[in-house]
Amino acid sequence: MQSSASTTVIDSRTVVALLSRLRSMAGQADPLPLYASLRELGDVVPAPWGGYLVTGHRSCDEVLRSPDWLALDQAWRAQRAEGSRWSTPSSRELEQTLVTLNPPQHTRIRRSVNNIFDRGTLDTLRPTVERVANELLDTLVEHAGDADADFAELVGEQLPVVTVGHWLGLPPEDFDLLRALTHAQAYAQELLPTKRQLRAADHAIRGLREYFTALVARRRAEPGDDVISGWLRAWDTLEPDRAVADEHVYALAMFVVIASLETTSALLTTMVWTFDRHPEQRSWLREHPAAVPDAVEEVLRYDPPLHLTTRYASRDLVLAGVPVPRGEVVHTLLCAANHDPSETPDAHTFDVTRRARHISFGSGIHYCVGASLARLEAGVLLETMLRRLPALRVVAPPTWEPRLAFRRITRLPVSVR
Ligand code: HEM
């Protein structure tokens, strides 16, 4: 596979056709055969617009772990043409966030949040997650009545925002606004955003800046025993200039919220959809609830909330036999990698009894900060649903946003009896 990638000429029309099918509703519903077709083209496939798509598990892992491959930082973005997607306000704003920083800046900021979800914090959050999961399922049952209820809106979208909002001490009346802004800003991180999507992302990022700047200012004025006041105290010891400290805390708070909402909501709703298509797995799990954590890992492997991340080559490099010139981007296709048969036998089978290996939380220095919180939410919700709602089933096909990076089921009609 590796040598064929370097010697075979790949028809760009084939790649374009596969990507446009991935964006279609049919592709969103069943992307696996399309990723398999991309993988058959090679581990590293030239993208028609420049750059490369990385399809194999080993190559994706190498890109994410190796210091040779860098996040799309300010220096890289500054070299793109003025007026391109990289000079939009939403792109510029992301330049300050962890995910677009490289060492040494990344190392310094990452250190300040590495332990935010340590065991003690998770143990403190667990009762809230359990209570909220139960309340949301009560609401689902009420709405389900005789008609269908939308699991995505009533549960999948709510648990992450209530959890992270509670953790950061945000007012519940702000949750709908934060969800809407987060959905819209995600376009700035899409593979091929349209102009309309970029305008929506720009608008959203202005709203996020306004919201989180005001939040940091409030905590600065009235510090308390909350997470953001704690970050301010920590950054005051690192930065002599308070304005700089405030800016760091702003970027952390804003990014933690947007990083947690889109992804965790996708995981929770996808989980219900995936089990609905594999009822025998659901029945087995109901009899073996101790396997819930493994089942969550398998859902993450099978259909990750984030399907791609991007890096650029810090110098002329060779990846799986393919030369990649300095500055060129590579998109690691996380879902394709999770289904790489050389890494996972029978990879297209959803099997909650396997020890799933995946890179759905990334790998290397940018490995997800909130993985344990996402696992907690998904595990609690899955265990509660299996116990309380044995008849939960999907009654109409879901609808998706046509995206290639952040998955989003916009509607999942369910019945509970
Ligand atoms: C199922 C849910 C989640 C998934 C699938 C997910 C996935 C990811 C992935 C793939 C990355 C690496 C991106 C890259 O390498 O370019 C990442 C980074 C990150 N995630 Fe998550 N995430 C989830 C939930 C969360 C939550 C709940 C939080 C916080 C509360 C969070 C905060 C972050 C942060 C701050 C980073 C940046 C880390 C860095 O660059 O050093 N994520 N996430």
Residues whose N, C-alpha, C, O or C-beta is under 5 A from the ligand:
A	BS01	HEM	L98 V99 R110 V256 A259 S260 T263 T264 L267 P305 L306 T309 I359 S360 F361 G362 I365 H366 Y367 C368 V369 G370 A371 L373 A374
